[in-house]
Amino acid sequence: MSDSTTRRSFLGATASAAVAAAWAGGRTYAAGASSGAGPNDTINVGLIGCGGRGRYLLSRFQKLPGVRIVAVADINDPRTASVREQAGGERVQAFHDYRKLLEIKDMQAVIVATNKHWHALPTVHACQADKDVYIEKPLAHSIGEGRAIVQAAEKYNRIVQVGTQQHSTRHYQEAVEIIRSGELGEISEVKVWDYENQYPGWGSPPDCDPPPGLDWDFWLGPAPKVPYNPNYFLHDYWFFDYAGSFQCDWAVHHYDIVHWAMGVDRPKVVMAMGGMMCFPENNLQYPDTFDSVVEYPPGPVAKQGFLMQYTFRGGCRREHRSHGKCFFGTKASLIIDRGGYTISPENAIEDRSKHVTVDGTGDNHADVFLECVRSRKKPPADAEVGHYATIPGHLMNIAWRVGRKIYWDAEKEVVRDDAEANALVHKKYRAPWKLEV
């Protein structure tokens, strides 16, 4: 793929067949699934990815009326068997290969809760199989993959919603309304942060055999073939081939709200720095301490443009608001996290401060997805919104990896005048895996 590849040429170059490679060696644990009605009645749902996030989303969907979990899939057989029991036992089909799950005709939707480097292929394949998709954030492991998902949703007329649940939470919606109303004044800067105390990290364990029941080659999938290492599998967040660390994979939640509130979703310039400044010797690749600055063009709230500053700190977690953001305005500032928001006026003499707290039970993102499956209306956090919310983190990582400021062409989705940086916009796939829309 050339450095000047655009969204359209990327998709055109990769589109040549339906589903990637023929299914080989999949293992099925149950026979038939219960048949369900169409999207106006019971919605039959499958789960792809049976790790911790998959278990959580399964529990959320199971609580909703009009939902039947009919199948689960994972390449870790013991985990698949355990989640199958959580999903309903013998009446639920279980697969080693998610592509066999997608062959279920009377299943309307799937949840994709795999590792980050496995987000794109199951989502595109699900769209091709006429399934709607609830995809965990980040939307994809590269900007090119994200664009492919957007195109797949459009081409196959599928509902694709990204798991940025803050988008469906009332106090975030209220804060966005306040920011867009102009109550804070002109905003020139937004600070975003993720603080986690993960000291001292996870060391540098030697390569070894994978645990029983884990299909390591399938887990690697389109990523380069390497020996099993416990940190790759258990802490994939920290490795280039599998994830984007906090600045991409967690902070999508933040960028989504920033874009929504500011009315601007296309960055212009990105710079980043960081390193291993806290953890002792580790085989991790992303930094434990990281800072980035992103410049955005003018918009409805920041008429001269604004800066977004992002910080990740891996060795210290504040007791309060360890994952949050602050919008700095000429009249007031608003700081917000999942616990609520606070407005602090610039003029301290005026007693106009406001603090709103929530009880933490407002996650109705799954309800929004199911309503869109029934109505066929695009969800507020659809694939394109998720794509734009994922791009800042990818660009931060690209700027950090090449060690310089980069300039983003948002229309063509390329890094301007920087072949090395632009090569990281897309990712190479290991054969036989192909991303085909």
VOGU-3710 file (C-alpha; in Angstrom, 3 decimals, decimal comma):
1> msdsttrrsf> 0,000/0,000/0,000  1,559/3,302/-1,072  2,037/6,252/1,250  -0,416/8,306/-0,786  -3,227/5,793/-0,376  -6,581/7,480/0,184  -9,655/6,028/1,892  -11,248/5,124/-1,436  -8,154/3,616/-3,034  -7,434/1,662/0,154
11> lgatasaava> -10,841/0,078/0,110  -10,746/-0,500/-3,625  -7,378/-2,227/-3,359  -8,531/-4,547/-0,601  -12,008/-5,419/-1,925  -11,783/-8,646/-3,906  -13,689/-11,441/-2,133  -16,344/-12,062/0,492  -15,167/-13,560/3,749  -11,379/-13,873/4,314
21> aawaggrtya> -10,091/-17,426/4,231  -12,236/-20,552/4,281  -12,985/-21,781/7,763  -10,540/-24,449/8,858  -10,551/-26,579/11,934  -13,311/-24,833/13,891  -14,823/-26,653/16,827  -18,523/-26,514/17,675  -19,709/-27,291/21,197  -23,489/-27,359/20,769
31> agassgagpn> -25,908/-28,295/18,044  -28,744/-25,961/17,033  -29,694/-22,623/18,550  -33,234/-21,598/19,361  -34,817/-19,746/16,497  -35,912/-16,174/17,093  -38,154/-13,623/15,421  -37,005/-10,585/13,481  -35,805/-7,257/14,878  -39,347/-6,126/15,702
41> dtinvgligc> -39,606/-8,923/18,239  -36,816/-10,930/19,868  -33,307/-10,009/18,711  -30,938/-12,968/18,576  -27,418/-11,905/19,530  -24,015/-13,595/19,295  -20,883/-12,749/21,273  -17,440/-12,742/19,635  -14,718/-12,510/22,269  -15,301/-14,074/25,679
51> ggrgryllsr> -12,817/-12,159/27,825  -13,607/-9,770/30,657  -15,237/-7,121/28,492  -17,217/-9,738/26,608  -18,540/-11,136/29,882  -19,573/-7,673/31,028  -21,388/-6,846/27,786  -23,058/-10,243/27,813  -24,450/-9,498/31,272  -25,714/-6,100/30,070
61> fqklpgvriv> -27,511/-7,535/27,042  -28,952/-10,447/29,029  -30,803/-8,009/31,291  -32,628/-6,344/28,412  -36,097/-7,429/27,265  -36,460/-8,857/23,789  -32,902/-10,238/23,634  -31,794/-13,837/23,276  -28,106/-14,821/23,380  -27,779/-17,647/20,864
71> avadindprt> -24,041/-18,123/20,351  -20,579/-17,305/21,690  -17,146/-17,607/20,074  -13,539/-17,399/21,261  -10,227/-19,043/20,383  -9,640/-19,799/24,066  -11,694/-22,974/24,497  -11,954/-23,022/28,328  -13,069/-19,404/28,303  -15,620/-20,138/25,574
81> asvreqagge> -17,088/-22,993/27,600  -17,326/-20,823/30,728  -19,052/-17,938/28,956  -21,391/-20,335/27,213  -22,639/-21,366/30,644  -23,121/-17,714/31,573  -25,021/-17,175/28,323  -27,480/-20,008/28,868  -25,720/-23,359/28,721  -26,745/-26,117/26,294
91> rvqafhdyrk> -29,178/-23,954/24,336  -26,341/-21,627/23,295  -24,011/-22,544/20,432  -20,278/-22,184/21,047  -17,634/-21,820/18,374  -13,870/-21,722/18,162  -14,023/-19,760/14,882  -16,229/-16,664/14,830  -16,862/-17,080/11,093  -18,951/-20,181/11,820
101> lleikdmqav> -20,976/-18,157/14,327  -21,722/-15,603/11,595  -23,331/-18,353/9,507  -26,310/-18,513/11,890  -29,172/-17,269/9,716  -31,656/-16,211/12,396  -29,151/-14,134/14,370  -29,613/-10,398/13,855  -26,678/-8,879/15,752  -23,279/-9,593/17,259
111> ivatnkhwha> -21,156/-8,092/20,002  -17,462/-7,840/19,082  -15,407/-7,753/22,295  -12,158/-9,255/21,062  -8,610/-7,980/21,494  -8,098/-4,672/19,730  -6,157/-6,113/16,791  -9,162/-8,352/16,145  -11,819/-5,616/15,944  -11,829/-4,968/12,209
121> lptvhacqad> -12,121/-8,423/10,646  -15,091/-9,748/12,686  -16,919/-6,424/12,298  -16,489/-6,302/8,520  -17,346/-9,992/8,212  -20,460/-9,492/10,345  -21,619/-6,660/8,086  -21,080/-8,933/5,085  -23,162/-11,604/6,837  -26,053/-9,131/7,322
131> kdvyiekpla> -25,513/-8,779/11,064  -25,607/-5,522/13,011  -22,616/-4,952/15,272  -21,943/-3,585/18,739  -18,166/-3,136/18,573  -16,038/-2,345/21,587  -13,764/0,675/21,446  -11,389/1,490/19,909  -13,143/1,013/16,598  -10,025/-0,514/15,052
141> hsigegraiv> -6,322/-1,105/15,533  -5,369/1,277/12,706  -6,885/4,265/10,952  -7,130/2,304/7,710  -9,076/-0,481/9,401  -11,425/2,090/10,926  -12,235/3,532/7,526  -12,866/0,012/6,223  -15,431/-0,573/8,994  -17,198/2,687/8,154
151> qaaekynriv> -17,359/1,661/4,499  -18,599/-1,830/5,371  -21,433/-0,425/7,504  -22,483/1,820/4,628  -22,064/-0,768/1,860  -24,062/-3,476/3,629  -26,536/-1,104/5,312  -25,749/-2,320/8,806  -26,110/-0,737/12,227  -22,645/-0,474/13,762
161> qvgtqqhstr> -22,354/1,139/17,180  -19,090/1,719/19,050  -18,976/0,942/22,772  -18,385/4,516/23,933  -21,095/4,239/26,573  -20,526/7,779/27,857  -22,301/8,941/24,683  -25,537/7,481/26,046  -25,143/8,803/29,594  -27,345/11,702/30,632
171> hyqeaveiir> -24,811/13,845/32,505  -22,410/13,732/29,535  -25,253/14,765/27,250  -26,082/17,616/29,617  -22,451/18,751/29,772  -22,218/18,742/25,985  -25,305/20,940/25,813  -23,744/23,390/28,273  -20,456/23,568/26,358  -22,148/24,026/22,989
181> sgelgeisev> -24,481/26,700/24,382  -21,532/29,030/24,975  -22,011/29,137/28,748  -18,279/28,529/29,270  -17,341/31,214/26,761  -14,623/30,747/24,166  -12,726/27,503/24,744  -9,106/27,400/23,643  -7,923/24,280/25,466  -9,257/20,913/26,603
191> kvwdyenqyp> -7,206/18,714/28,924  -7,781/14,959/28,936  -6,151/12,424/31,237  -5,975/8,794/32,272  -4,157/8,013/35,533  -3,592/4,397/36,522  -1,301/2,973/39,171  -0,001/-0,153/37,465  3,430/0,019/39,075  5,725/-1,895/38,714
201> gwgsppdcdp> 4,296/-3,243/35,474  4,587/-6,902/34,532  8,278/-7,511/34,111  9,808/-9,347/31,190  8,712/-12,992/31,312  10,333/-15,429/28,849  8,528/-16,870/25,865  6,877/-20,185/26,641  4,135/-22,553/25,526  0,611/-21,096/25,454
211> ppgldwdfwl> -1,831/-22,300/28,118  -3,953/-25,359/27,270  -6,946/-24,571/25,097  -5,574/-21,308/23,670  -5,133/-21,278/19,885  -2,118/-18,958/19,811  -1,785/-18,777/16,028  -5,451/-17,809/15,694  -5,085/-15,269/18,524  -2,262/-13,615/16,582
221> gpapkvpynp> -4,399/-13,677/13,446  -3,305/-10,872/11,094  -0,452/-9,873/13,421  3,111/-11,154/12,837  3,815/-14,711/13,939  5,796/-14,732/17,198  6,213/-17,184/20,101  3,730/-16,995/22,951  4,633/-14,574/25,717  2,400/-14,112/28,790
231> nyflhdywff> 2,575/-10,325/28,541  1,422/-10,309/24,911  -1,690/-12,234/25,887  -2,466/-10,852/29,345  -1,351/-7,244/28,780  -1,874/-6,725/25,059  -2,628/-3,016/25,684  1,118/-2,382/25,806  2,275/-3,839/22,463  2,293/-2,273/19,004
241> dyagsfqcdw> 0,919/-5,291/17,139  -2,100/-5,795/19,402  -3,273/-2,462/20,831  -2,720/1,282/21,192  -2,313/1,677/24,964  -4,411/4,083/27,013  -3,922/7,067/24,715  -5,795/5,194/22,015  -7,743/2,298/23,441  -9,172/3,889/26,610
251> avhhydivhw> -9,119/7,548/25,660  -11,503/7,016/22,746  -14,147/7,643/25,408  -12,668/11,085/26,027  -12,099/12,111/22,427  -15,668/11,149/21,564  -16,994/13,631/24,129  -14,497/16,338/23,122  -15,486/16,062/19,454  -19,175/16,040/20,289
261> amgvdrpkvv> -18,979/19,030/22,623  -16,672/21,119/20,463  -18,391/20,341/17,156  -15,030/19,481/15,552  -13,720/15,969/14,906  -10,757/16,425/12,545  -7,342/17,141/14,114  -4,693/19,068/12,187  -1,377/18,678/13,984  -0,203/16,145/16,576
271> mamggmmcfp> 2,927/15,890/18,706  3,763/13,442/21,504  6,481/12,399/23,882  6,961/9,883/26,657  8,900/6,859/27,800  9,462/4,232/30,481  9,910/6,674/33,355  8,258/4,733/36,155  8,253/0,973/35,584  11,417/-1,055/36,145
281> ennlqypdtf> 12,576/-3,418/33,411  9,658/-4,608/31,293  9,246/-6,025/27,787  6,405/-3,543/27,179  6,565/-1,271/24,123  4,310/1,708/24,837  5,473/4,288/27,425  4,306/4,234/31,038  4,320/8,056/31,024  2,935/9,832/27,965
291> dsvveyppgp> 1,861/13,310/26,886  0,478/14,594/23,600  -0,838/17,855/22,192  -3,374/17,889/19,347  -4,375/21,019/17,450  -7,897/21,289/16,033  -9,230/23,794/13,504  -11,882/26,447/14,328  -15,378/25,284/15,177  -18,654/26,482/16,688
301> vakqgflmqy> -17,291/26,669/20,255  -13,623/27,500/19,640  -13,778/29,965/16,774  -9,982/30,276/16,601  -9,348/26,560/17,013  -8,237/24,794/20,186  -5,630/22,497/21,675  -6,388/19,156/23,277  -3,741/17,948/25,714  -3,687/14,287/26,690
311> tfrggcrreh> -1,779/12,694/29,581  -1,374/9,062/30,544  0,418/8,233/33,785  0,910/4,585/34,672  2,471/4,889/38,099  0,010/6,994/40,109  -3,759/7,172/40,274  -5,578/10,067/41,852  -8,272/9,180/44,335  -10,733/11,377/42,447
321> rshgkcffgt> -11,294/11,747/38,715  -8,454/9,581/37,516  -10,096/9,416/34,080  -11,472/12,793/33,103  -11,366/15,943/31,023  -11,589/19,685/31,569  -12,878/22,287/29,129  -11,253/25,672/29,819  -13,429/28,604/28,770  -13,127/32,360/29,050
331> kasliidrgg> -16,155/32,487/31,363  -15,907/29,173/33,211  -14,332/25,732/33,136  -16,098/22,389/33,206  -14,448/19,248/34,541  -16,217/15,941/33,929  -15,824/12,214/34,493  -18,179/9,295/35,017  -18,993/10,497/38,511  -20,396/13,857/37,398
341> ytispenaie> -19,259/17,316/36,383  -18,329/20,609/38,000  -18,548/24,109/36,513  -16,186/26,687/38,030  -16,578/30,346/36,981  -13,550/32,448/36,088  -14,753/35,206/38,403  -14,473/33,622/41,837  -16,514/36,436/43,352  -19,575/35,198/41,517
351> drskhvtvdg> -20,939/32,149/43,281  -22,040/30,287/40,149  -20,234/27,019/40,687  -22,248/23,913/39,931  -21,563/20,287/40,763  -23,567/17,373/39,389  -23,015/13,810/40,606  -24,426/10,561/39,278  -24,909/7,140/40,819  -23,064/5,270/38,085
361> tgdnhadvfl> -26,086/3,292/36,864  -26,670/5,244/33,670  -25,089/2,867/31,128  -27,927/2,335/28,641  -25,701/2,092/25,565  -26,889/-1,437/24,810  -30,514/-0,244/24,875  -29,659/2,462/22,308  -28,048/-0,121/20,046  -31,030/-2,470/20,181
371> ecvrsrkkpp> -33,461/0,356/19,489  -31,440/1,238/16,390  -31,405/-2,400/15,297  -35,203/-2,285/15,397  -35,687/1,184/13,887  -32,782/1,011/11,372  -31,731/4,519/12,417  -28,025/5,283/12,789  -26,953/5,324/16,430  -25,431/8,551/17,799
381> adaevghyat> -22,160/6,651/18,357  -22,106/5,001/14,944  -19,095/3,646/13,077  -18,068/7,010/11,638  -18,301/8,786/14,993  -16,229/5,963/16,493  -13,729/6,196/13,654  -13,122/9,892/14,224  -12,946/9,356/17,984  -10,254/6,692/17,499
391> ipghlmniaw> -8,075/8,707/15,113  -6,512/11,113/17,694  -5,055/8,230/19,708  -3,651/6,575/16,603  -2,062/9,856/15,515  -0,561/10,362/18,980  1,061/6,949/18,772  2,310/7,594/15,257  3,830/10,942/16,291  5,477/9,298/19,302
401> rvgrkiywda> 6,862/6,385/17,290  8,431/8,571/14,593  9,561/11,144/17,169  8,245/14,311/15,556  5,232/16,511/14,962  2,918/15,199/12,246  0,379/16,981/10,047  -2,910/15,227/9,320  -4,874/15,553/6,072  -8,327/14,724/7,400
411> ekevvrddae> -9,999/14,538/3,985  -7,558/12,055/2,467  -6,740/10,431/5,833  -3,000/10,562/5,258  -0,078/12,114/7,118  1,200/14,966/4,978  4,753/14,859/3,614  5,949/12,087/5,918  6,218/8,640/4,346  7,444/6,966/7,530
421> analvhkkyr> 4,547/8,258/9,601  1,990/7,634/6,872  3,059/3,993/6,618  1,642/3,541/10,145  -1,836/4,721/9,099  -2,452/1,221/7,711  -1,284/-2,150/8,945  0,040/-5,144/7,080  -1,878/-8,386/7,453  -0,242/-11,767/7,872
431> apwklev> -1,440/-14,311/5,305  -3,998/-15,737/4,848  -5,890/-12,901/6,576  -7,148/-10,092/4,382  -9,336/-7,075/5,049  -11,855/-7,091/2,213  -14,941/-4,887/2,155
//
